[in-house]
Amino acid sequence: MKKLSIHDLYTLEQYHNVRGEFRQRVLEHKKRRQVPVGPIATLYFEDRLTIQYQIQEMLRIERIFEREAIEEELESYNPLIPDGANLKATFMIEVPDAEERRRVLGRLAGIEHRLYVRIDDLNPVFATADEDLERTNEEKTSAVHFVRFELGSALSTPLKNGAELSCGIDHPEYRHEITLTDTQRHALLPDLD
């Protein structure tokens, strides 16, 4: 999947004019790419469109219009776009109550390394997590992680040919697996081109 360049982005003025329509299109797109894994963990699979939206929103909120600053945002976010051999996602542990969230994150240290995808009944492919910076320490994990599932052509081909795709977590304190719907699976297939 092609990385974003400054020429792919709206200027602040252009974005102001199209934001409502663009936002609605992205939110519909994201719904098909969201996979809950158990009651409190969710994978939000990223692609070129979701990352463009994140960059556009950052530029809008921070009122960034200088070319150098825009290039810095692109440099930060482009690594989250799949490159054809992998799936990339934002992994979130979602517990609304702050005190309960603190306790849960303490019990789930290292969960980001026990996150996997499985194609049909093949061996799971575990996530490579937080390549930009470490988000877990001995006491707790973070509520947000950036993960990559490296599939390569050996696993991408069966998936493109209709194989089932599951996402799961195999952590001593949290074990769940879910098989993606056809809609979810089809939404992720372009990531592998």
Order of alpha helices (4+ residues) and beta strands (2+ residues): alpha-beta-beta-alpha-alpha-beta-alpha-beta-beta-beta-beta-alpha-beta-beta-alpha
